[in-house]
Amino acid sequence: MGILSWIILGLVAGALARWLMPGEDKMGWIMTMVLGIAGAFAGGFIGSFIGLGSVSGFNIATILTATAGAVILLFTYNKFIK
């Protein structure tokens, strides 16, 4: 997957993570999308590390993996940084 695909996937993952974890969030949409991009990278790394397969292409499995990574990062941010 190219870097542009990862960015687009991260934007989708960030939006889904924000939707899955409603509540007051002071960082705004832009930072949530940046967190989604980081979550896409983290989710892809963790998914390939634990044996879920490589993250390639733009399909439902990669969206779920990236969203899971974004949710984990968003949860961590809300619990420890905020």
N, CA, C and O atoms as a MOPAC input file, in Angstrom:
PM7 MOZYME 1SCF
protein

 N      0.84300 1    -1.17500 1     0.00000 1
 C      0.00000 1     0.00000 1     0.00000 1
 C      0.88300 1     1.23100 1     0.00000 1
 O      1.88300 1     1.27700 1     0.71700 1
 N      0.53300 1     2.21000 1    -0.78000 1
 C      1.29300 1     3.44100 1    -0.82000 1
 C      0.94900 1     4.36000 1     0.33700 1
 O     -0.02400 1     4.14300 1     1.05900 1
 N      1.75400 1     5.37200 1     0.49600 1
 C      1.55900 1     6.30400 1     1.61300 1
 C      0.22900 1     7.04200 1     1.50300 1
 O     -0.40800 1     7.31700 1     2.52000 1
 N     -0.19200 1     7.36200 1     0.30200 1
 C     -1.47400 1     8.04000 1     0.11800 1
 C     -2.63300 1     7.14100 1     0.54900 1
 O     -3.60300 1     7.60800 1     1.14600 1
 N     -2.52400 1     5.86800 1     0.24400 1
 C     -3.56100 1     4.91800 1     0.67500 1
 C     -3.61700 1     4.81000 1     2.18700 1
 O     -4.69900 1     4.72200 1     2.76800 1
 N     -2.43900 1     4.81800 1     2.83800 1
 C     -2.40700 1     4.76400 1     4.30200 1
 C     -3.03200 1     6.00500 1     4.90600 1
 O     -3.72000 1     5.92200 1     5.92400 1
 N     -2.80100 1     7.15600 1     4.29100 1
 C     -3.38200 1     8.40300 1     4.79900 1
 C     -4.89900 1     8.37100 1     4.66300 1
 O     -5.61200 1     8.72900 1     5.60000 1
 N     -5.38700 1     7.95300 1     3.52500 1
 C     -6.83600 1     7.87400 1     3.32200 1
 C     -7.45000 1     6.84700 1     4.27300 1
 O     -8.50200 1     7.08700 1     4.86500 1
 N     -6.78500 1     5.70800 1     4.41200 1
 C     -7.25200 1     4.68800 1     5.34500 1
 C     -7.24900 1     5.23000 1     6.77300 1
 O     -8.16600 1     4.94900 1     7.54400 1
 N     -6.23100 1     6.00000 1     7.12600 1
 C     -6.16400 1     6.60200 1     8.45400 1
 C     -7.26200 1     7.60500 1     8.70000 1
 O     -7.78300 1     7.69200 1     9.81200 1
 N     -7.62500 1     8.36500 1     7.68200 1
 C     -8.72600 1     9.31700 1     7.82300 1
 C    -10.04000 1     8.59300 1     8.08200 1
 O    -10.83300 1     9.00400 1     8.92900 1
 N    -10.25900 1     7.51700 1     7.34600 1
 C    -11.46600 1     6.71600 1     7.55500 1
 C    -11.44300 1     6.08300 1     8.94200 1
 O    -12.45100 1     6.08900 1     9.64900 1
 N    -10.29100 1     5.53900 1     9.32900 1
 C    -10.16500 1     4.89200 1    10.64100 1
 C    -10.35400 1     5.90100 1    11.76900 1
 O    -10.98200 1     5.58300 1    12.77800 1
 N     -9.82500 1     7.10500 1    11.61700 1
 C    -10.00200 1     8.13500 1    12.63600 1
 C    -11.45400 1     8.53500 1    12.79600 1
 O    -11.93400 1     8.72400 1    13.91400 1
 N    -12.15200 1     8.66400 1    11.67900 1
 C    -13.57100 1     9.00500 1    11.74700 1
 C    -14.37100 1     7.89000 1    12.41300 1
 O    -15.24800 1     8.15400 1    13.23500 1
 N    -14.06600 1     6.64500 1    12.05600 1
 C    -14.76900 1     5.51400 1    12.67300 1
 C    -14.44500 1     5.39800 1    14.16000 1
 O    -15.32600 1     5.09400 1    14.96500 1
 N    -13.19300 1     5.63900 1    14.52500 1
 C    -12.81500 1     5.55500 1    15.93800 1
 C    -13.53100 1     6.62000 1    16.75500 1
 O    -13.97800 1     6.36200 1    17.87300 1
 N    -13.63500 1     7.80400 1    16.19700 1
 C    -14.35000 1     8.87900 1    16.90400 1
 C    -15.82700 1     8.53700 1    17.03700 1
 O    -16.44500 1     8.83000 1    18.06000 1
 N    -16.38400 1     7.93100 1    16.02500 1
 C    -17.79300 1     7.54000 1    16.05200 1
 C    -18.01700 1     6.42100 1    17.06900 1
 O    -19.04000 1     6.40300 1    17.75400 1
 N    -17.06400 1     5.48200 1    17.17000 1
 C    -17.18900 1     4.37000 1    18.10800 1
 C    -16.97100 1     4.79600 1    19.55700 1
 O    -17.48600 1     4.15600 1    20.47300 1
 N    -16.21700 1     5.86100 1    19.77100 1
 C    -15.93100 1     6.34300 1    21.12200 1
 C    -16.47600 1     7.75700 1    21.28300 1
 O    -15.71000 1     8.72000 1    21.29300 1
 N    -17.79600 1     7.88500 1    21.41000 1
 C    -18.36800 1     9.22200 1    21.54100 1
 C    -18.03300 1     9.82500 1    22.90400 1
 O    -17.54500 1     9.14700 1    23.80800 1
 N    -18.30300 1    11.07700 1    23.01400 1
 C    -18.03700 1    11.77400 1    24.26000 1
 C    -17.26800 1    13.04800 1    23.96900 1
 O    -16.93600 1    13.35600 1    22.82500 1
 N    -16.99800 1    13.76900 1    25.02900 1
 C    -16.29200 1    15.02400 1    24.86400 1
 C    -14.83200 1    14.74900 1    24.51700 1
 O    -14.12700 1    14.02300 1    25.21800 1
 N    -14.41800 1    15.33900 1    23.44200 1
 C    -13.05600 1    15.15600 1    22.97100 1
 C    -12.51700 1    16.51600 1    22.57400 1
 O    -13.00900 1    17.11500 1    21.61800 1
 N    -11.54200 1    17.00600 1    23.26800 1
 C    -11.06500 1    18.37200 1    23.08900 1
 C    -10.05300 1    18.52300 1    21.96100 1
 O     -9.65600 1    19.64500 1    21.64700 1
 N     -9.62300 1    17.42000 1    21.34100 1
 C     -8.57500 1    17.56800 1    20.34300 1
 C     -9.08400 1    17.94200 1    18.95600 1
 O     -8.27500 1    18.33100 1    18.11300 1
 N    -10.34800 1    17.84600 1    18.68100 1
 C    -10.90300 1    18.26600 1    17.39700 1
 C    -10.74700 1    17.21500 1    16.30900 1
 O    -10.10700 1    16.18000 1    16.49700 1
 N    -11.35000 1    17.51500 1    15.17000 1
 C    -11.38800 1    16.55700 1    14.06400 1
 C    -10.03100 1    16.35600 1    13.41700 1
 O     -9.69000 1    15.23300 1    13.04300 1
 N     -9.26400 1    17.39800 1    13.27800 1
 C     -7.97900 1    17.27300 1    12.59300 1
 C     -7.04300 1    16.36200 1    13.38200 1
 O     -6.41800 1    15.47000 1    12.81000 1
 N     -6.94500 1    16.58300 1    14.68900 1
 C     -6.08700 1    15.72600 1    15.49800 1
 C     -6.63100 1    14.30300 1    15.57700 1
 O     -5.85600 1    13.35200 1    15.67500 1
 N     -7.94600 1    14.14700 1    15.53700 1
 C     -8.51900 1    12.80700 1    15.52200 1
 C     -8.13800 1    12.08100 1    14.23600 1
 O     -7.85200 1    10.88400 1    14.25800 1
 N     -8.13400 1    12.79800 1    13.12300 1
 C     -7.73900 1    12.18500 1    11.86100 1
 C     -6.25000 1    11.84700 1    11.85200 1
 O     -5.85100 1    10.81600 1    11.31200 1
 N     -5.43100 1    12.70900 1    12.44600 1
 C     -4.00200 1    12.40800 1    12.56800 1
 C     -3.81600 1    11.17400 1    13.44100 1
 O     -2.98200 1    10.31600 1    13.15200 1
 N     -4.59700 1    11.09400 1    14.50200 1
 C     -4.56200 1     9.91600 1    15.35900 1
 C     -5.01500 1     8.68300 1    14.58700 1
 O     -4.49400 1     7.58900 1    14.80600 1
 N     -5.97000 1     8.84700 1    13.69600 1
 C     -6.41700 1     7.73600 1    12.85100 1
 C     -5.33000 1     7.25700 1    11.91300 1
 O     -5.19600 1     6.05600 1    11.67900 1
 N     -4.55300 1     8.17700 1    11.37700 1
 C     -3.43900 1     7.80100 1    10.51100 1
 C     -2.39900 1     7.02200 1    11.31400 1
 O     -1.89400 1     5.99400 1    10.86300 1
 N     -2.08600 1     7.52500 1    12.50900 1
 C     -1.15200 1     6.80600 1    13.38200 1
 C     -1.72600 1     5.44500 1    13.77600 1
 O     -0.99300 1     4.46000 1    13.86700 1
 N     -3.03500 1     5.39400 1    14.00700 1
 C     -3.69100 1     4.12900 1    14.33600 1
 C     -3.65500 1     3.14000 1    13.18700 1
 O     -3.55200 1     1.93200 1    13.40400 1
 N     -3.73800 1     3.64500 1    11.97200 1
 C     -3.63800 1     2.76400 1    10.81200 1
 C     -2.26600 1     2.11800 1    10.74700 1
 O     -2.14900 1     0.92300 1    10.47400 1
 N     -1.23600 1     2.89800 1    10.99400 1
 C      0.10900 1     2.33700 1    11.01500 1
 C      0.27800 1     1.36700 1    12.18700 1
 O      0.81900 1     0.27300 1    12.02600 1
 N     -0.19100 1     1.78000 1    13.36300 1
 C     -0.05500 1     0.92000 1    14.55100 1
 C     -0.87100 1    -0.35800 1    14.39100 1
 O     -0.38400 1    -1.44800 1    14.69300 1
 N     -2.09600 1    -0.23100 1    13.92500 1
 C     -2.94000 1    -1.40600 1    13.72300 1
 C     -2.36200 1    -2.36000 1    12.69300 1
 O     -2.42500 1    -3.57800 1    12.86200 1
 N     -1.80000 1    -1.81000 1    11.62900 1
 C     -1.16400 1    -2.65200 1    10.61600 1
 C      0.04700 1    -3.37900 1    11.16500 1
 O      0.25500 1    -4.55600 1    10.87200 1
 N      0.84400 1    -2.68500 1    11.95600 1
 C      2.02000 1    -3.30800 1    12.55400 1
 C      1.62300 1    -4.39900 1    13.54500 1
 O      2.15700 1    -5.50700 1    13.50400 1
 N      0.68300 1    -4.07900 1    14.43300 1
 C      0.25000 1    -5.05200 1    15.44100 1
 C     -0.43600 1    -6.24100 1    14.77300 1
 O     -0.21500 1    -7.38700 1    15.16200 1
 N     -1.26300 1    -5.97000 1    13.77400 1
 C     -1.94500 1    -7.05700 1    13.07500 1
 C     -0.98500 1    -8.01200 1    12.39600 1
 O     -1.17800 1    -9.22700 1    12.44700 1
 N      0.05000 1    -7.47900 1    11.76000 1
 C      1.02200 1    -8.35800 1    11.11500 1
 C      1.91300 1    -9.04600 1    12.14900 1
 O      2.39200 1   -10.15600 1    11.91700 1
 N      2.13700 1    -8.38900 1    13.29000 1
 C      2.97400 1    -8.97000 1    14.33900 1
 C      2.30700 1   -10.17200 1    15.00100 1
 O      2.97900 1   -11.15600 1    15.31100 1
 N      0.98800 1   -10.10400 1    15.22300 1
 C      0.30700 1   -11.21300 1    15.89600 1
 C     -0.21300 1   -12.25800 1    14.92000 1
 O     -0.85100 1   -13.22700 1    15.33200 1
 N      0.04800 1   -12.07500 1    13.65000 1
 C     -0.26100 1   -13.11000 1    12.67700 1
 C     -1.59100 1   -12.98100 1    11.97400 1
 O     -2.11300 1   -13.96900 1    11.45700 1
 N     -2.15100 1   -11.79000 1    11.94300 1
 C     -3.41000 1   -11.61300 1    11.21700 1
 C     -3.19500 1   -11.44100 1     9.72100 1
 O     -4.15400 1   -11.30400 1     8.96200 1
 N     -1.96400 1   -11.45000 1     9.31000 1
 C     -1.64700 1   -11.29100 1     7.89700 1
 C     -1.17800 1    -9.88400 1     7.61200 1
 O     -1.28500 1    -8.99000 1     8.45200 1
 N     -0.66600 1    -9.70800 1     6.43300 1
 C     -0.17600 1    -8.38400 1     6.06500 1
 C     -1.34700 1    -7.48500 1     5.69400 1
 O     -2.38700 1    -7.94800 1     5.22500 1
 N     -1.15700 1    -6.22800 1     5.90800 1
 C     -2.17700 1    -5.24700 1     5.57500 1
 C     -1.85700 1    -4.72400 1     4.19000 1
 O     -0.90000 1    -3.97300 1     3.99700 1
 N     -2.65800 1    -5.12600 1     3.24200 1
 C     -2.42900 1    -4.67000 1     1.87200 1
 C     -3.78200 1    -4.42300 1     1.21100 1
 O     -4.73400 1    -5.18100 1     1.39700 1
 N     -3.83900 1    -3.37100 1     0.45500 1
 C     -5.08000 1    -3.02600 1    -0.21700 1
 C     -6.02300 1    -2.25800 1     0.68300 1
 O     -5.75400 1    -2.06800 1     1.86900 1
 N     -7.09700 1    -1.83100 1     0.12800 1
 C     -8.10600 1    -1.05200 1     0.84100 1
 C     -9.36900 1    -1.89800 1     0.87800 1
 O    -10.22700 1    -1.79400 1     0.00200 1
 N     -9.47300 1    -2.74500 1     1.91000 1
 C    -10.62700 1    -3.61900 1     2.03700 1
 C    -11.13400 1    -3.57500 1     3.47100 1
 O    -10.61200 1    -2.82600 1     4.29600 1
 N    -12.14100 1    -4.37100 1     3.76500 1
 C    -12.78000 1    -4.31600 1     5.08100 1
 C    -11.82600 1    -4.76100 1     6.18900 1
 O    -11.88200 1    -4.22800 1     7.29800 1
 N    -10.95800 1    -5.72100 1     5.90900 1
 C    -10.01900 1    -6.18600 1     6.93000 1
 C     -9.02900 1    -5.08200 1     7.30800 1
 O     -8.72400 1    -4.90300 1     8.48700 1
 N     -8.53400 1    -4.35300 1     6.33000 1
 C     -7.58900 1    -3.27500 1     6.64400 1
 C     -8.28600 1    -2.12300 1     7.34900 1
 O     -7.69500 1    -1.48000 1     8.21700 1
 N     -9.52600 1    -1.85800 1     6.98900 1
 C    -10.27300 1    -0.80000 1     7.66600 1
 C    -10.50600 1    -1.18100 1     9.13200 1
 O    -10.35500 1    -0.34300 1    10.02100 1
 N    -10.86800 1    -2.42600 1     9.38200 1
 C    -11.08100 1    -2.87600 1    10.75700 1
 C     -9.78800 1    -2.86200 1    11.56900 1
 O     -9.79000 1    -2.47200 1    12.73700 1
 N     -8.69500 1    -3.28300 1    10.95900 1
 C     -7.40800 1    -3.28300 1    11.65000 1
 C     -6.97000 1    -1.86300 1    11.97600 1
 O     -6.52500 1    -1.58600 1    13.08900 1
 N     -7.09600 1    -0.96700 1    11.01000 1
 C     -6.71100 1     0.42500 1    11.23300 1
 C     -7.62100 1     1.09000 1    12.25400 1
 O     -7.15100 1     1.87600 1    13.07700 1
 N     -8.90400 1     0.79200 1    12.21500 1
 C     -9.84200 1     1.35700 1    13.18200 1
 C     -9.54200 1     0.84900 1    14.58500 1
 O     -9.61600 1     1.61000 1    15.55000 1
 N     -9.20600 1    -0.42200 1    14.70500 1
 C     -8.84000 1    -0.96200 1    16.01900 1
 C     -7.61000 1    -0.24600 1    16.56600 1
 O     -7.56200 1     0.09400 1    17.74900 1
 N     -6.62900 1    -0.01900 1    15.72100 1
 C     -5.44600 1     0.72400 1    16.15200 1
 C     -5.78000 1     2.14500 1    16.55600 1
 O     -5.24400 1     2.65000 1    17.54200 1
 N     -6.66300 1     2.80100 1    15.80500 1
 C     -7.06500 1     4.17000 1    16.12600 1
 C     -7.86700 1     4.22900 1    17.42000 1
 O     -7.71300 1     5.16900 1    18.19900 1
 N     -8.72100 1     3.23500 1    17.65700 1
 C     -9.49800 1     3.19800 1    18.89700 1
 C     -8.55900 1     3.02300 1    20.09100 1
 O     -8.73800 1     3.66300 1    21.12700 1
 N     -7.57400 1     2.16600 1    19.94300 1
 C     -6.60700 1     1.96000 1    21.02400 1
 C     -5.84100 1     3.24700 1    21.31300 1
 O     -5.66600 1     3.61900 1    22.47300 1
 N     -5.38700 1     3.92400 1    20.26700 1
 C     -4.66200 1     5.18300 1    20.47300 1
 C     -5.56400 1     6.27100 1    21.04800 1
 O     -5.13000 1     7.03800 1    21.90700 1
 N     -6.81000 1     6.34800 1    20.58800 1
 C     -7.74300 1     7.34100 1    21.09800 1
 C     -8.07200 1     7.07000 1    22.56100 1
 O     -8.14400 1     8.00100 1    23.36200 1
 N     -8.27000 1     5.81100 1    22.91200 1
 C     -8.52000 1     5.44300 1    24.30300 1
 C     -7.33000 1     5.80800 1    25.18200 1
 O     -7.49700 1     6.37800 1    26.26000 1
 N     -6.14000 1     5.48000 1    24.71900 1
 C     -4.92700 1     5.80400 1    25.47600 1
 C     -4.77500 1     7.30400 1    25.64400 1
 O     -4.42900 1     7.78000 1    26.72500 1
 N     -5.02800 1     8.03800 1    24.59300 1
 C     -4.93700 1     9.49800 1    24.66200 1
 C     -5.93900 1    10.05500 1    25.68400 1
 O     -5.59200 1    10.89600 1    26.51300 1
 N     -7.16500 1     9.57900 1    25.61000 1
 C     -8.20400 1    10.09100 1    26.51300 1
 C     -7.94700 1     9.72700 1    27.97000 1
 O     -8.30800 1    10.49500 1    28.86100 1
 N     -7.33800 1     8.58600 1    28.23200 1
 C     -7.10600 1     8.15600 1    29.61400 1
 C     -5.83800 1     8.74700 1    30.23200 1
 O     -5.81600 1     9.06000 1    31.42200 1
 N     -4.79800 1     8.89900 1    29.43800 1
 C     -3.51700 1     9.26900 1    30.02200 1
 C     -3.06300 1    10.68900 1    29.69600 1
 O     -2.38200 1    11.30200 1    30.51800 1
 N     -3.40000 1    11.22200 1    28.56600 1
 C     -2.93300 1    12.53500 1    28.15500 1
 C     -3.87800 1    13.62900 1    28.62200 1
 O     -3.42400 1    14.68800 1    29.05600 1
 N     -5.14000 1    13.40500 1    28.54400 1
 C     -6.16700 1    14.38400 1    28.83700 1
 C     -6.15500 1    14.82200 1    30.22600 1
 O     -6.97400 1    15.65400 1    30.61800 1

